[in-house]
Amino acid sequence: MIIGKIVSGLGEGRYFLSLPHYRSSISRLLFPPYPGTLNIVVDKKQAVLKDRLLKEALYVPGFHKEGKRYGAVYLLPCSIAGRRAAFIFPEINRHPAEVWEIIAPFHIRSAFGKKDGDLLEVEL
């Protein structure tokens, strides 16, 4: 189980998950993603698990579009209160190691009545 504190993100998840390459790849591998991510801050003990977890992750290759490079992403299926979700680890990432992003086929905050500062339990 991963437990993290919900924090606001950079607002870029919505853009990237709207790109057809990512959207169709994630839909094919897992589920059609809600257009946005939820960010949680995990403690340092959990953050070091990331490299080990990436070995089990699903891979979506990067691509080039109009001269711009879009990096690969790694997807680690998980669940929140029994509902499907996935950690998404972008190859190109501006977050510190302790900030992990989660996607789901629904708006996570609304579904669980969560706000910044609340804890979220995620089952691997």
N, C-alpha and C positions, 0 to 999 in steps of 0.2 A: 504494500500500500504506500502511496505517495500522498503526503499532506502538505499543502501549500497555502499561502495567503494570497488572496486575489488582489491584483493591482491593475491599474489602467495601463494600456499598452501605447504603442506609437501610432496606432490607427492604420498601420500598413497591411494588416492581415486581411482586411476587407478587400483591398485592391488585389493582392496576390491571389486570393481564393476566387476572385472573379475572372482571372485569366483562364481561357479555355483549356490550356495544357494542364495546369494544376487541377482545375475543377474536374475535367474528364478523367484524369489519372486517378485522383482520389476517389471519385465515384466508382470507377471500375474496381479498385482495390478494396474499398471499405464501404462508403456511403456517399451520397451527395452532401457536401459540406455546407453548413450554414455559412454565409459570406462574412466571416470574421473569426477571430481567435479570442480565447480567454487566456490571460496571463496569470500565472501563479509564481510566487517566490518560494522556492524550496530551501531547506537548510543545507549547509555545506556537506553534511553527511550524505544527503540524498543527491546533491548535485554531482558528486563524484561517481554516482551510479550511471550517469548518462553514457559514458563511453561503452560500458558493458551492455547497456540496454540497446544501444545503436546496432550491436551485432545481431540482434533479433528483429530489427525494424524492417519494414517494407520500404522499398526505394522507388522514388519518382525522379527520373533523370532531369537535369536542367535542360535549358534550350536557349536559343538566340532568337531575338525578334527585333527587327529594325535597328540592327547594330548594337543592341543591348543584350548583355548576358544575364540570364535568370538561373540561379543556382538550383541544384538538386535539393530535394527535401526527403527526410526520413520520417516514417509514420510508425508509431508504436501503439497498436490497439490497446484500449483500456476501457473502463466503464466508470460511470458516476452514478451512484445509487441504482445500479442495475441497468442503466441506459448506455448504449454504445457511444464511444468517443475515441479519440486518439490524441496522443501527444504528437506534435509536429515539430521536427527539428530542422530548420532551414540550414543549408550549407552556408549561405551568406546571412549573417545574423548580427544585429547591433546590440542585442541584449547581453547583459552579463550572464555568466554560467548558471547562476541561481534562478534565472527567470526562464520558465518553461511555458510553452504555448500549447493550448488544447483546442482541438476542433471537434465538432459534433454535427449531427444532422439537424440540430435545433439550437436555439439561442440559450446557452447554458445559464447565464445570469437570470433570465426570466423564468426558465423552467424550475429553478431551485430557489428563487427569491434571494439571490446573492448580490452583494455589493463589495466595493473595495474594502479591504481589511478583514473580510470574512474568511474563514478557513474552508478549504475544499478537500475532501477525501477522494482520491482517485485509486481505483483498484486496477492492478496490472494483470 
